[in-house]
Amino acid sequence: MSNDEKIEEKIESSENKENQEETINAESINNDETKLDDETFFKSDNIETKAEKTSNGNKIIIIIGYIFALLIPLIGFIYGIILAIIKKPPSYREHGIYIILLSVIMWVIYFLIGFAYIP
């Protein structure tokens, strides 16, 4: 075998190795995509669905606070303070402050209505 033939053989073997590595990489990428598809089509969608699941529970807690603030301002005021203190979901703090304000406003309204009916 001449040197040229040896060089050509080495080039071909290195090209074969590169092609094998590319196919292995492509297969691993396809496997990753299928794993993501199995979860919920895309990874970002999976994150959004988890956020939606937790936000549905959060919405109920917040709605209960607003209902208390409208109907029973004292309980709504206490409920709002509790929500404002809780740090875990950031939306609790914001809505807690709004619930406190609504409770105070409703307290004043109920007081004025009660005061207007006293002879």
C-alpha positions as CSV (number, residue, x, y, z in Angstrom):
1,M,0.0,0.0,0.0
2,S,1.3,3.4,-0.9
3,N,1.1,6.4,1.3
4,D,-1.6,8.0,-0.8
5,E,-3.8,4.9,-0.3
6,K,-3.2,5.0,3.5
7,I,-4.1,8.7,3.7
8,E,-7.3,8.1,1.7
9,E,-8.2,5.2,3.9
10,K,-7.7,7.3,7.1
11,I,-9.7,10.2,5.6
12,E,-12.6,7.8,4.7
13,S,-12.5,6.2,8.2
14,S,-12.5,9.7,9.9
15,E,-15.5,10.7,7.6
16,N,-17.3,7.5,8.6
17,K,-16.7,8.3,12.3
18,E,-18.0,11.9,11.8
19,N,-21.1,10.6,10.0
20,Q,-21.7,8.1,12.8
21,E,-21.4,10.8,15.5
22,E,-23.8,13.0,13.5
23,T,-26.4,10.2,13.3
24,I,-26.0,9.5,17.0
25,N,-26.4,13.2,17.8
26,A,-29.5,13.4,15.6
27,E,-31.0,10.3,17.2
28,S,-30.4,11.7,20.7
29,I,-32.1,15.0,19.6
30,N,-35.0,13.1,18.2
31,N,-35.3,11.1,21.4
32,D,-35.3,14.3,23.5
33,E,-38.1,15.7,21.3
34,T,-40.2,12.6,21.8
35,K,-39.7,12.9,25.5
36,L,-40.9,16.4,25.4
37,D,-43.8,15.5,23.1
38,D,-44.9,12.8,25.6
39,E,-45.0,15.3,28.4
40,T,-47.2,17.9,26.8
41,F,-46.1,18.5,23.3
42,F,-43.4,21.1,24.2
43,K,-41.5,21.8,27.4
44,S,-42.8,25.4,27.6
45,D,-46.4,24.2,27.3
46,N,-45.7,21.9,30.3
47,I,-44.5,24.8,32.4
48,E,-47.6,26.8,31.4
49,T,-50.0,24.0,32.3
50,K,-48.3,23.7,35.8
51,A,-48.7,27.4,36.3
52,E,-52.4,27.2,35.2
53,K,-53.1,24.4,37.6
54,T,-51.7,26.4,40.5
55,S,-53.3,29.6,39.5
56,N,-56.8,28.0,39.5
57,G,-56.4,27.1,43.2
58,N,-55.0,30.6,43.8
59,K,-58.0,32.2,42.1
60,I,-60.4,30.5,44.4
61,I,-58.6,31.7,47.5
62,I,-58.5,35.3,46.2
63,I,-62.2,35.2,45.1
64,I,-63.2,34.0,48.6
65,G,-61.3,37.0,50.0
66,Y,-63.2,39.5,47.8
67,I,-66.5,37.9,48.8
68,F,-65.7,38.2,52.5
69,A,-64.6,41.8,51.9
70,L,-67.9,42.7,50.3
71,L,-70.3,40.8,52.6
72,I,-68.5,40.6,56.0
73,P,-65.8,43.4,56.0
74,L,-64.3,42.4,59.4
75,I,-63.5,38.8,58.2
76,G,-62.4,40.2,54.8
77,F,-60.1,42.6,56.5
78,I,-58.4,39.8,58.5
79,Y,-58.4,37.5,55.4
80,G,-56.7,40.3,53.4
81,I,-54.0,40.8,56.1
82,I,-53.3,37.1,56.0
83,L,-53.0,37.2,52.2
84,A,-50.8,40.3,52.4
85,I,-48.4,38.5,54.8
86,I,-48.1,35.3,52.8
87,K,-45.0,35.5,50.5
88,K,-45.2,32.3,48.4
89,P,-47.4,33.3,45.5
90,P,-46.7,37.0,44.7
91,S,-50.3,37.6,43.6
92,Y,-51.5,37.0,47.2
93,R,-49.7,40.0,48.5
94,E,-51.2,42.3,45.8
95,H,-54.8,41.0,46.2
96,G,-54.4,41.0,49.9
97,I,-53.9,44.7,49.9
98,Y,-56.9,45.2,47.5
99,I,-59.0,43.0,49.8
100,I,-58.0,45.1,52.8
101,L,-59.0,48.3,51.0
102,L,-62.3,46.9,49.8
103,S,-63.1,45.8,53.4
104,V,-62.4,49.2,54.8
105,I,-64.5,50.8,52.1
106,M,-67.4,48.4,52.7
107,W,-67.1,48.9,56.4
108,V,-67.5,52.7,55.9
109,I,-70.5,52.1,53.5
110,Y,-72.2,49.8,56.0
111,F,-71.6,52.3,58.8
112,L,-73.1,55.1,56.8
113,I,-76.1,53.1,55.8
114,G,-76.6,52.0,59.4
115,F,-76.1,55.6,60.6
116,A,-78.6,56.9,58.1
117,Y,-81.4,54.6,59.3
118,I,-81.0,55.5,63.0
119,P,-83.7,58.0,63.9
